[in-house]
Every structure is written in structure tokens, then in C-alpha cells.
Amino acid sequence: MYRMQANVLSFSEVNSLLEKKEVLDAREQLEGSCIVKFSIELPLTIAQRLTESLGMDLQDVVELPARWIRGDTLSHTDRGDVSFESVYIIFLTDSPGTFVLGEEEFPIVSGSGVVFMEDVYHETKGTGESVRLLLGPMTVRGAL
């Protein structure tokens, strides 16, 4: 079971996140690497949008996991320290290629989000050497 949703975040909301110091600093660390994991401070307006559009419960959350990724990712599942029902990912930049969820393929579009069950395998393919930023993976209450 999954749900792909366009326009989870607006262009201006995405840009406000892309301008944050922690995002810019993490981007610089990507040189010579395929992935940089970090946390991003969660503005109240973004928390409200994620709650309204995806049904997340972020009232006590002050930061979310984020990742800069270069190239394709291999098929995998996301796991946390505790069991959870769904995985949430929000794309903050466009990318060539596709996000593959089970047998379905979706374009990687800035501001779009995807929600899927914990044990569903997913990957990206056809992204070449492009760099993309995402929020997540996370649970309904934030970080895994």
C-alpha cells in the first residue's frame, strides 16, 4: 500500500528549506560521497503543511532527518529502532530518473511526497550522477 502526492510542499516552502545553513553545509559534504545524512530544523509552517497534507503528527518535533543523495539507490527497506507502520519521504529537489516502489515507478519531483508501508522495498534508478535532497525517511512522528 502506498500513496504518492504532488505539492506536499510549495515552491516557496521548499526554497526556504534549501536556503538553510545545515542544508548548504551538508551539500558541501557530498563531494566525493554518494549520501550525506543530516537533520534539518523544522519550521512550524512546514510541520503544519506535512500534518495537513500527509496526516503526520509533528507537534513536538523540532527537526527532521534529511539526505543529500547522488546517483541511484539500491533496492532496500527503511528500518527504525522501533516498529512503525508507514515511511514518509518528501522530495525537495527534482531529479532525472524514477523512484521505484515495489512494481510502480514515479518521477522525482520537488515538493512531492510518498507514503508507504515499512517493509516495502524501494530504490531510485536512472538518476545518473544527479544530486537530490529529500526529507526522510521518517515515520508519522518524525525521525525513524
DSSP file (Angstrom, degrees, kcal/mol; ACC not computed):
  #  RESIDUE AA STRUCTURE BP1 BP2  ACC     N-H-->O    O-->H-N    N-H-->O    O-->H-N    TCO  KAPPA ALPHA  PHI   PSI    X-CA   Y-CA   Z-CA
    1    1 A M              0   0    0      0, 0.0   116,-1.3     0, 0.0     2,-0.3   0.000 360.0 360.0 360.0 133.5    0.0    0.0    0.0
    2    2 A Y  E     -A  116   0A   0    114,-0.2     2,-0.3    84,-0.0   114,-0.2  -0.961 360.0-151.1-150.4 166.3    1.4    3.4   -0.9
    3    3 A R  E     -A  115   0A   0    112,-2.5   112,-2.6    -2,-0.3     2,-0.5  -0.947   6.0-164.6-144.6 122.9    0.3    7.0   -1.6
    4    4 A M  E     -A  114   0A   0     -2,-0.3     2,-0.4   110,-0.2   110,-0.2  -0.921  14.9-173.4-104.8 131.6    2.2    9.4   -3.9
    5    5 A Q  E     -A  113   0A   0    108,-3.2   108,-3.1    -2,-0.5     3,-0.5  -0.984  13.4-146.5-134.9 125.8    1.1   13.0   -3.5
    6    6 A A  S    S+     0   0    0     -2,-0.4   106,-0.1   106,-0.2   105,-0.1  -0.461  79.0  21.2 -80.4 157.4    2.2   16.1   -5.5
    7    7 A N        +     0   0    0    103,-0.3   105,-0.2    -2,-0.1    -1,-0.2   0.822  64.9 148.4  55.8  39.7    2.6   19.5   -4.0
    8    8 A V  S    S+     0   0    0    103,-2.2     2,-0.4    -3,-0.5   104,-0.2   0.913  78.7  25.8 -64.4 -42.0    3.0   18.4   -0.4
    9    9 A L  S    S-     0   0    0    102,-1.7    -1,-0.2    44,-0.1    -2,-0.1  -0.951  90.5-122.8-120.6 144.0    5.2   21.5    0.0
   10   10 A S     >  -     0   0    0     -2,-0.4     4,-2.6    -3,-0.1     5,-0.2  -0.294  30.3-103.2 -78.0 166.7    5.0   24.7   -2.1
   11   11 A F  H  > S+     0   0    0      1,-0.2     4,-2.5     2,-0.2     5,-0.2   0.906 123.4  47.9 -55.1 -45.6    7.8   26.1   -4.2
   12   12 A S  H  > S+     0   0    0      2,-0.2     4,-2.0     1,-0.2    -1,-0.2   0.860 110.8  50.8 -68.8 -35.3    8.5   28.8   -1.5
   13   13 A E  H  > S+     0   0    0      2,-0.2     4,-1.4     1,-0.2    -2,-0.2   0.918 111.6  47.7 -67.4 -42.4    8.4   26.3    1.3
   14   14 A V  H  X S+     0   0    0     -4,-2.6     4,-2.3     1,-0.2     3,-0.4   0.938 111.6  50.7 -61.6 -46.7   10.9   24.1   -0.5
   15   15 A N  H  X S+     0   0    0     -4,-2.5     4,-1.3     1,-0.2    -1,-0.2   0.863 104.8  57.0 -61.1 -36.4   13.1   27.1   -1.2
   16   16 A S  H  < S+     0   0    0     -4,-2.0    -1,-0.2     1,-0.2     4,-0.2   0.874 110.6  44.6 -63.1 -35.4   13.1   28.2    2.4
   17   17 A L  H >< S+     0   0    0     -4,-1.4     3,-1.4    -3,-0.4     6,-0.2   0.885 108.5  56.3 -73.5 -39.4   14.5   24.7    3.4
   18   18 A L  H 3< S+     0   0    0     -4,-2.3    -2,-0.2     1,-0.3    -1,-0.2   0.749 104.9  54.2 -64.7 -23.1   17.1   24.8    0.6
   19   19 A E  T 3< S+     0   0    0     -4,-1.3    -1,-0.3    -5,-0.2    -2,-0.2   0.511  81.3 116.8 -88.9  -5.8   18.5   28.1    1.9
   20   20 A K  S <> S-     0   0    0     -3,-1.4     4,-2.2    -4,-0.2     3,-0.5  -0.350  71.4-126.4 -67.5 144.0   19.0   26.8    5.5
   21   21 A K  H  > S+     0   0    0      1,-0.2     4,-3.0     2,-0.2     5,-0.2   0.890 108.7  53.6 -57.8 -44.1   22.6   26.7    6.7
   22   22 A E  H  > S+     0   0    0      1,-0.2     4,-1.8     2,-0.2    -1,-0.2   0.832 109.4  49.6 -64.5 -30.8   22.5   23.0    7.7
   23   23 A V  H  > S+     0   0    0     -3,-0.5     4,-2.0    -6,-0.2    -1,-0.2   0.922 113.4  45.1 -71.0 -45.5   21.3   22.1    4.2
   24   24 A L  H  X S+     0   0    0     -4,-2.2     4,-1.6     2,-0.2    -2,-0.2   0.900 113.5  50.1 -65.6 -41.5   24.0   24.1    2.5
   25   25 A D  H  X S+     0   0    0     -4,-3.0     4,-1.1     1,-0.2    -1,-0.2   0.912 111.1  48.7 -63.4 -42.6   26.7   22.7    4.8
   26   26 A A  H  X S+     0   0    0     -4,-1.8     4,-0.6    -5,-0.2     3,-0.3   0.872 105.9  58.1 -66.2 -36.4   25.6   19.1    4.2
   27   27 A R  H >< S+     0   0    0     -4,-2.0     3,-1.1     1,-0.2     4,-0.3   0.892 103.0  53.5 -59.8 -40.4   25.6   19.7    0.4
   28   28 A E  H >< S+     0   0    0     -4,-1.6     3,-1.0     1,-0.2    -1,-0.2   0.825 103.1  57.9 -63.9 -30.9   29.3   20.7    0.6
   29   29 A Q  H 3< S+     0   0    0     -4,-1.1    -1,-0.2    -3,-0.3    -2,-0.2   0.642  87.7  77.6 -73.4 -14.5   30.0   17.4    2.4
   30   30 A L  T X<  +     0   0    0     -3,-1.1     3,-2.8    -4,-0.6    -1,-0.2   0.717  63.5 113.9 -70.4 -20.3   28.6   15.4   -0.6
   31   31 A E  T <  S+     0   0    0     -3,-1.0     3,-0.1    -4,-0.3    -3,-0.0  -0.320  92.0   5.7 -53.7 123.4   31.7   16.0   -2.6
   32   32 A G  T 3  S+     0   0    0      1,-0.3     2,-0.3    -2,-0.1    -1,-0.3   0.537 120.1  88.8  79.8   6.6   33.3   12.5   -3.0
   33   33 A S    <   -     0   0    0     -3,-2.8    -1,-0.3     1,-0.1     3,-0.1  -0.872  66.5-144.4-131.5 163.9   30.4   10.8   -1.4
   34   34 A C  S    S+     0   0    0      1,-0.3    36,-3.0    -2,-0.3     2,-0.3   0.646  85.1  22.1-100.9 -19.8   27.0    9.3   -2.5
   35   35 A I  E     -B   69   0A   0     34,-0.2     2,-0.4    -6,-0.1    -1,-0.3  -0.991  52.9-170.4-151.3 138.9   25.0   10.2    0.5
   36   36 A V  E     -B   68   0A   0     32,-2.3    32,-2.2    -2,-0.3     2,-0.4  -0.976  14.5-160.3-129.2 117.8   25.1   12.7    3.4
   37   37 A K  E     +B   67   0A   0     -2,-0.4     2,-0.3    30,-0.2    30,-0.2  -0.794  26.5 142.2 -97.4 138.6   22.6   12.2    6.2
   38   38 A F  E     -B   66   0A   0     28,-2.3    28,-3.1    -2,-0.4     2,-0.3  -0.935  44.2-102.9-158.9 177.6   21.8   15.1    8.5
   39   39 A S  E     -B   65   0A   0     -2,-0.3     2,-0.4    26,-0.2    96,-0.0  -0.866  24.6-153.9-113.3 149.9   18.9   16.8   10.4
   40   40 A I  E     -B   64   0A   0     24,-2.7    24,-2.3    -2,-0.3     2,-0.1  -0.981  25.5-111.0-125.4 133.6   17.1   19.9    9.4
   41   41 A E  E     -B   63   0A   0     -2,-0.4    22,-0.3    22,-0.2   -21,-0.1  -0.394  34.4-131.9 -60.8 135.4   15.3   22.3   11.7
   42   42 A L        -     0   0    0     20,-2.9    -1,-0.1    -2,-0.1     2,-0.1  -0.813  13.3-145.4 -99.1 106.5   11.6   22.0   11.2
   43   43 A P     >  -     0   0    0      0, 0.0     4,-2.3     0, 0.0     3,-0.4  -0.403  21.8-120.5 -65.5 146.5    9.8   25.4   10.8
   44   44 A L  H  > S+     0   0    0      1,-0.2     4,-2.4     2,-0.2     5,-0.2   0.860 112.3  56.3 -56.3 -39.2    6.3   25.4   12.2
   45   45 A T  H  > S+     0   0    0      1,-0.2     4,-1.9     2,-0.2    -1,-0.2   0.886 108.6  46.6 -63.7 -38.4    4.7   26.3    8.8
   46   46 A I  H  > S+     0   0    0     -3,-0.4     4,-2.5     2,-0.2     5,-0.2   0.910 110.6  52.7 -69.6 -42.1    6.3   23.2    7.2
   47   47 A A  H  X S+     0   0    0     -4,-2.3     4,-2.0     1,-0.2    11,-0.2   0.909 109.8  49.4 -58.6 -42.4    5.2   21.0   10.2
   48   48 A Q  H  X S+     0   0    0     -4,-2.4     4,-2.7     2,-0.2    -1,-0.2   0.907 110.2  50.0 -64.0 -42.1    1.6   22.2    9.7
   49   49 A R  H  X S+     0   0    0     -4,-1.9     4,-3.1     2,-0.2     5,-0.3   0.914 110.9  48.7 -63.4 -42.7    1.8   21.5    5.9
   50   50 A L  H  X S+     0   0    0     -4,-2.5     4,-1.9     2,-0.2     6,-1.4   0.859 112.8  49.2 -66.4 -34.6    3.0   18.0    6.5
   51   51 A T  H  X S+     0   0    0     -4,-2.0     4,-1.2     4,-0.2    -2,-0.2   0.934 116.4  41.8 -66.7 -46.9    0.3   17.4    9.1
   52   52 A E  H  < S+     0   0    0     -4,-2.7    -2,-0.2     1,-0.2    -3,-0.2   0.912 123.5  35.6 -67.7 -44.1   -2.4   18.8    6.7
   53   53 A S  H  < S+     0   0    0     -4,-3.1    -3,-0.2    -5,-0.2    -2,-0.2   0.839 134.7  18.7 -84.9 -33.2   -1.2   17.1    3.5
   54   54 A L  H  < S-     0   0    0     -4,-1.9    -3,-0.2    -5,-0.3    -2,-0.2   0.491  97.4-116.6-117.7  -6.1    0.1   13.7    4.8
   55   55 A G     <  +     0   0    0     -4,-1.2    -4,-0.2    -5,-0.5    -3,-0.1   0.735  56.3 160.3  76.7  21.7   -1.5   13.4    8.2
   56   56 A M        -     0   0    0     -6,-1.4     2,-0.6    -9,-0.1    -1,-0.2  -0.376  39.4-135.9 -73.8 158.2    1.8   13.4   10.1
   57   57 A D        +     0   0    0     83,-3.3     3,-0.2     1,-0.1    -1,-0.1  -0.836  43.6 147.9-117.4  90.1    1.9   14.2   13.8
   58   58 A L    >   +     0   0    0     -2,-0.6     3,-1.4   -11,-0.2    -1,-0.1   0.072  23.9 121.4-113.5  22.6    4.8   16.7   14.2
   59   59 A Q  T 3  S+     0   0    0      1,-0.3    -1,-0.2   -12,-0.1   -11,-0.0   0.803  86.5  32.4 -61.5 -31.0    3.6   18.8   17.1
   60   60 A D  T 3  S+     0   0    0     -3,-0.2     2,-0.4    81,-0.1    -1,-0.3   0.261  96.2 109.1-106.7  11.2    6.5   18.0   19.3
   61   61 A V    <   +     0   0    0     -3,-1.4     3,-0.1     1,-0.1   -14,-0.1  -0.750  35.8 174.9 -95.2 131.5    9.1   17.6   16.6
   62   62 A V        +     0   0    0     -2,-0.4   -20,-2.9     1,-0.3     2,-0.3   0.612  68.6  21.3-108.3 -17.9   11.9   20.2   16.2
   63   63 A E  E     -B   41   0A   0    -22,-0.3    80,-0.4   -24,-0.0    -1,-0.3  -0.995  61.9-152.2-149.3 155.9   13.9   18.6   13.4
   64   64 A L  E     -B   40   0A   0    -24,-2.3   -24,-2.7    -2,-0.3     2,-0.2  -0.892  30.2-101.2-124.0 154.1   13.6   16.0   10.7
   65   65 A P  E     -B   39   0A   0      0, 0.0    71,-2.9     0, 0.0     2,-0.3  -0.490  42.9-178.9 -71.6 145.0   16.0   13.7    9.0
   66   66 A A  E     -BC  38 135A   0    -28,-3.1   -28,-2.3    69,-0.3     2,-0.3  -0.941   9.8-160.1-139.9 161.7   17.3   14.8    5.6
   67   67 A R  E     -BC  37 134A   0     67,-2.3    67,-2.2    -2,-0.3     2,-0.5  -0.988  15.0-152.6-147.7 134.1   19.6   13.4    2.9
   68   68 A W  E     -BC  36 133A   0    -32,-2.2   -32,-2.3    -2,-0.3     2,-0.4  -0.923  29.6-172.6 -94.2 131.3   21.6   14.6    0.0
   69   69 A I  E     -BC  35 132A   0     63,-2.8    63,-2.6    -2,-0.5     2,-0.5  -0.993  16.1-158.8-131.8 135.0   21.9   11.7   -2.4
   70   70 A R  E     - C   0 131A   0    -36,-3.0    61,-0.2    -2,-0.4    60,-0.1  -0.957  60.9 -17.3-111.0 126.7   24.0   11.4   -5.6
   71   71 A G  S    S-     0   0    0     59,-2.4    58,-0.1    -2,-0.5    61,-0.1  -0.209 102.2 -21.8  81.4-170.1   23.0    8.8   -8.1
   72   72 A D        -     0   0    0     56,-0.3     2,-0.4    51,-0.0    53,-0.2  -0.311  53.1-140.4 -74.9 156.6   20.8    5.7   -7.8
   73   73 A T  E     -G  124   0B   0     51,-0.7    51,-1.3    -4,-0.1     3,-0.1  -0.926  22.1-118.0-113.1 145.5   20.0    3.9   -4.6
   74   74 A L  E     -     0   0B   0     -2,-0.4    48,-0.2    49,-0.2     2,-0.1  -0.374  45.1 -79.4 -75.7 159.3   19.8    0.1   -4.4
   75   75 A S  E    S+     0   0B   0     48,-0.1     2,-0.3    46,-0.1    48,-0.2  -0.393  72.6 140.7 -60.9 130.9   16.6   -1.7   -3.5
   76   76 A H  E     -G  122   0B   0     46,-2.0    46,-2.2    -2,-0.1     2,-0.3  -0.964  45.4-122.7-160.2 169.7   16.1   -1.5    0.3
   77   77 A T        -     0   0    0     -2,-0.3     2,-0.4    44,-0.2    42,-0.1  -0.898  28.6-122.2-118.0 155.5   13.6   -1.1    3.1
   78   78 A D        -     0   0    0     40,-0.6     2,-0.4    -2,-0.3    42,-0.1  -0.841  30.4-175.0-100.1 134.4   13.9    1.5    5.9
   79   79 A R        -     0   0    0     -2,-0.4     2,-0.2     4,-0.1    65,-0.1  -0.949   5.2-166.6-129.3 148.2   14.0    0.4    9.4
   80   80 A G        -     0   0    0      2,-0.4     4,-0.1    -2,-0.4    64,-0.1  -0.575  42.4 -93.3-119.4-174.6   14.0    2.2   12.7
   81   81 A D  S    S+     0   0    0     63,-1.2     2,-0.3    -2,-0.2    63,-0.0   0.774 112.4  33.2 -72.2 -26.7   14.7    1.4   16.4
   82   82 A V  S    S-     0   0    0     62,-0.6    -2,-0.4     1,-0.0     2,-0.1  -0.877  98.6 -93.0-125.3 159.8   11.1    0.7   16.9
   83   83 A S        +     0   0    0     -2,-0.3     2,-0.3    -4,-0.1    -2,-0.1  -0.425  46.4 177.6 -70.1 146.7    8.4   -0.8   14.7
   84   84 A F        -     0   0    0      1,-0.1    34,-0.2    -2,-0.1     3,-0.1  -0.938  31.3-131.9-145.8 165.8    6.3    1.7   12.7
   85   85 A E  S    S+     0   0    0     -2,-0.3    33,-1.6     1,-0.2     2,-0.3   0.910  79.5  22.0 -90.1 -46.3    3.5    1.5   10.2
   86   86 A S  E     -D  117   0A   0     31,-0.2     2,-0.4    32,-0.1    54,-0.3  -0.903  58.9-138.9-131.0 152.8    4.5    3.8    7.3
   87   87 A V  E     -D  116   0A   0     29,-3.7    29,-2.0    -2,-0.3     2,-0.4  -0.895  18.7-158.3-106.1 137.9    7.5    5.5    5.8
   88   88 A Y  E     +DE 115 138A   0     50,-2.7    50,-1.6    -2,-0.4     2,-0.4  -0.974  12.6 175.8-119.6 131.1    7.3    9.2    4.7
   89   89 A I  E     -D  114   0A   0     25,-2.2    25,-2.5    -2,-0.4     2,-0.5  -1.000   9.5-166.8-133.6 134.1    9.7   10.7    2.1
   90   90 A I  E     -DE 113 135A   0     45,-2.2    45,-2.9    -2,-0.4     2,-0.4  -0.987  16.6-140.4-121.0 122.8    9.4   14.3    0.7
   91   91 A F  E     - E   0 134A   0     21,-2.6    20,-3.1    -2,-0.5    21,-0.2  -0.696  17.4-177.4 -82.4 129.3   11.5   15.2   -2.3
   92   92 A L        +     0   0    0     41,-3.0     2,-0.3    -2,-0.4    42,-0.2   0.527  68.2  36.8-104.6  -9.7   12.9   18.7   -2.1
   93   93 A T  S    S-     0   0    0     40,-1.0    -1,-0.1    16,-0.1     2,-0.1  -0.977  83.0-112.7-137.2 153.5   14.6   18.8   -5.5
   94   94 A D        -     0   0    0     -2,-0.3    15,-0.2    15,-0.2    39,-0.1  -0.425  36.3-177.1 -74.7 159.2   13.8   17.5   -8.9
   95   95 A S  E     -H  108   0B   0     13,-1.8    13,-0.6     2,-0.2    37,-0.1  -0.976  29.2-113.2-154.9 144.4   15.9   14.7  -10.4
   96   96 A P  E    S+     0   0B   0      0, 0.0     2,-0.1     0, 0.0    29,-0.0  -0.334  84.3  40.8 -64.9 165.4   16.1   12.7  -13.6
   97   97 A G  E    S-     0   0B   0     30,-0.1    11,-0.8    27,-0.1     2,-0.3  -0.363  87.7 -79.4  89.3-171.0   15.2    9.1  -13.1
   98   98 A T  E     -HI 107 125B   0     27,-2.7    27,-2.1     9,-0.2     2,-0.6  -0.934  16.8-125.9-136.3 154.8   12.5    7.5  -11.1
   99   99 A F  E     -HI 106 124B   0      7,-3.1     7,-2.3    -2,-0.3     2,-0.5  -0.904  32.8-153.3 -94.9 122.6   11.6    6.5   -7.5
  100  100 A V  E     -HI 105 123B   0     23,-3.3    23,-2.0    -2,-0.6     2,-0.5  -0.884  15.9-179.6-107.2 124.5   10.6    2.8   -7.7
  101  101 A L  E >   -HI 104 122B   0      3,-2.7     3,-2.2    -2,-0.5     2,-0.5  -0.933  65.2 -53.1-126.4 104.8    8.2    1.4   -5.1
  102  102 A G  T 3  S-     0   0    0     19,-1.9    21,-0.0    -2,-0.5    -2,-0.0  -0.539 123.2 -20.6  62.9-118.8    7.5   -2.2   -5.4
  103  103 A E  T 3  S+     0   0    0     -2,-0.5     2,-0.3    -3,-0.1    -1,-0.3   0.447 121.7  92.2 -98.0  -3.3    6.4   -2.6   -9.1
  104  104 A E  E <   -H  101   0B   0     -3,-2.2    -3,-2.7     2,-0.0     2,-0.4  -0.671  57.6-156.3 -97.3 147.0    5.5    1.1   -9.5
  105  105 A E  E     -H  100   0B   0     -2,-0.3    -5,-0.2    -5,-0.2    19,-0.0  -0.977  11.3-177.4-123.9 138.7    7.7    3.9  -10.8
  106  106 A F  E     -H   99   0B   0     -7,-2.3    -7,-3.1    -2,-0.4     2,-0.1  -0.971  29.9-109.0-132.8 144.8    7.2    7.7  -10.1
  107  107 A P  E     -H   98   0B   0      0, 0.0     2,-0.9     0, 0.0    -9,-0.2  -0.411  33.3-117.4 -68.1 151.7    9.1   10.8  -11.2
  108  108 A I  E     +H   95   0B   0    -11,-0.8   -13,-1.8   -13,-0.6     2,-0.4  -0.819  45.9 174.4 -93.6 104.3   11.2   12.5   -8.6
  109  109 A V    >   -     0   0    0     -2,-0.9     3,-2.1   -15,-0.2   -18,-0.3  -0.945  35.2-109.0-122.6 129.4    9.6   15.9   -8.3
  110  110 A S  T 3  S+     0   0    0     -2,-0.4  -103,-0.3     1,-0.3   -18,-0.3  -0.260 103.7  18.5 -54.1 133.5   10.3   18.7   -5.9
  111  111 A G  T 3  S+     0   0    0    -20,-3.1  -103,-2.2     1,-0.3  -102,-1.7   0.314  97.3 119.9  87.8  -8.1    7.6   19.2   -3.3
  112  112 A S    <   -     0   0    0     -3,-2.1   -21,-2.6   -21,-0.2    -1,-0.3  -0.548  44.6-159.1 -89.6 157.5    6.1   15.8   -3.8
  113  113 A G  E     -AD   5  90A   0   -108,-3.1  -108,-3.2   -23,-0.2     2,-0.4  -0.918   8.2-156.6-133.3 159.1    5.8   13.1   -1.1
  114  114 A V  E     -AD   4  89A   0    -25,-2.5   -25,-2.2    -2,-0.3     2,-0.4  -0.999   2.9-167.4-137.4 139.3    5.3    9.4   -0.9
  115  115 A V  E     +AD   3  88A   0   -112,-2.6  -112,-2.5    -2,-0.4     2,-0.3  -0.995  20.8 157.2-125.7 129.7    4.0    7.3    2.0
  116  116 A F  E     -AD   2  87A   0    -29,-2.0   -29,-3.7    -2,-0.4  -114,-0.2  -0.969  43.5 -78.8-150.7 163.9    4.4    3.5    2.0
  117  117 A M  E >   - D   0  86A   0   -116,-1.3     3,-1.5    -2,-0.3   -31,-0.2  -0.218  45.0-110.3 -66.4 154.0    4.4    0.6    4.4
  118  118 A E  T 3  S+     0   0    0    -33,-1.6   -40,-0.6     1,-0.3   -32,-0.1   0.839 111.7  44.5 -53.7 -44.4    7.5   -0.2    6.5
  119  119 A D  T 3  S+     0   0    0    -34,-0.2     2,-0.4   -42,-0.1    -1,-0.3   0.213  81.5 120.1 -94.9  16.3    8.6   -3.4    4.7
  120  120 A V    <   -     0   0    0     -3,-1.5   -42,-0.3  -119,-0.1     2,-0.2  -0.684  62.1-128.6 -84.3 127.8    8.2   -2.3    1.1
  121  121 A Y        +     0   0    0     -2,-0.4   -19,-1.9   -44,-0.1     2,-0.3  -0.508  35.3 171.5 -74.0 142.0   11.3   -2.4   -1.0
  122  122 A H  E     +GI  76 101B   0    -46,-2.2   -46,-2.0   -21,-0.2     2,-0.3  -0.971   8.4 162.2-148.6 160.5   12.2    0.8   -2.9
  123  123 A E  E     - I   0 100B   0    -23,-2.0   -23,-3.3    -2,-0.3     2,-0.4  -0.946  31.0-116.9-161.8 173.8   15.0    2.3   -4.9
  124  124 A T  E     -GI  73  99B   0    -51,-1.3   -51,-0.7    -2,-0.3     2,-0.3  -0.963  30.6-180.0-121.5 148.3   15.9    5.0   -7.4
  125  125 A K  E     + I   0  98B   0    -27,-2.1   -27,-2.7    -2,-0.4    -2,-0.0  -0.993  56.2  28.7-146.3 154.3   17.1    4.4  -10.9
  126  126 A G  S    S+     0   0    0     -2,-0.3    -1,-0.1   -29,-0.2   -55,-0.0   0.663  75.1 123.5  75.4  17.5   18.1    6.3  -14.0
  127  127 A T    >   -     0   0    0      1,-0.2     3,-2.0   -29,-0.1   -56,-0.3   0.577  47.7-167.5 -87.3  -8.8   19.3    9.3  -11.9
  128  128 A G  T 3   -     0   0    0      1,-0.2   -56,-0.3   -58,-0.1    -1,-0.2  -0.328  63.5 -32.4  60.0-136.3   22.8    9.3  -13.3
  129  129 A E  T 3  S+     0   0    0    -58,-0.1    -1,-0.2   -59,-0.1    -2,-0.0   0.216  99.7 135.2 -99.4  12.8   25.2   11.5  -11.3
  130  130 A S    <   -     0   0    0     -3,-2.0   -59,-2.4   -60,-0.1     2,-0.4  -0.230  49.7-133.6 -65.2 153.8   22.5   14.0  -10.3
  131  131 A V  E     +C   70   0A   0    -61,-0.2     2,-0.3   -37,-0.1   -61,-0.2  -0.893  26.1 178.4-109.7 136.0   22.2   15.2   -6.8
  132  132 A R  E     -C   69   0A   0    -63,-2.6   -63,-2.8    -2,-0.4     2,-0.4  -0.961  17.9-143.2-137.8 157.3   18.9   15.3   -4.9
  133  133 A L  E     +C   68   0A   0     -2,-0.3   -41,-3.0   -65,-0.2   -40,-1.0  -0.948  21.3 174.6-120.4 138.4   17.6   16.3   -1.5
  134  134 A L  E     -CE  67  91A   0    -67,-2.2   -67,-2.3    -2,-0.4     2,-0.5  -0.984  30.6-128.1-139.8 153.9   14.9   14.7    0.5
  135  135 A L  E     -CE  66  90A   0    -45,-2.9   -45,-2.2    -2,-0.3   -69,-0.3  -0.870  63.5 -40.0 -91.9 131.4   13.3   14.8    3.9
  136  136 A G  E     -     0   0A   0    -71,-2.9     2,-0.2    -2,-0.5   -47,-0.2  -0.664  17.8-130.6 115.7-171.5   13.2   11.4    5.5
  137  137 A P  E    S+     0   0A   0      0, 0.0     7,-0.7     0, 0.0    -1,-0.3   0.534  71.6 148.1 -68.0 149.4   12.8    8.6    5.6
  138  138 A M  E     -FE 143  88A   0    -50,-1.6   -50,-2.7    -3,-0.2     5,-0.2  -0.938  42.0-120.5-147.3 167.2   10.6    9.3    8.6
  139  139 A T  E >   -F  142   0A   0      3,-3.6     3,-1.9    -2,-0.3   -52,-0.1  -0.384  50.4 -83.9 -98.3-178.2    7.6    8.0   10.5
  140  140 A V  T 3  S+     0   0    0    -54,-0.3   -83,-3.3     1,-0.3     3,-0.1   0.723 132.9  44.8 -59.8 -21.0    4.3    9.7   11.1
  141  141 A R  T 3  S-     0   0    0      1,-0.2     2,-0.4   -85,-0.2    -1,-0.3   0.122 121.9 -97.6-111.4  19.3    6.0   11.3   14.2
  142  142 A G  E <  S+F  139   0A   0     -3,-1.9    -3,-3.6   -81,-0.1    -1,-0.2  -0.872  86.2  39.6 111.6-136.6    9.3   12.3   12.5
  143  143 A A  E      F  138   0A   0     -2,-0.4    -5,-0.2   -80,-0.4    -2,-0.1  -0.103 360.0 360.0 -57.8 148.2   12.6   10.5   12.6
  144  144 A L              0   0    0     -7,-0.7   -63,-1.2   -65,-0.1   -62,-0.6   0.473 360.0 360.0 -66.0 360.0   12.8    6.7   12.3
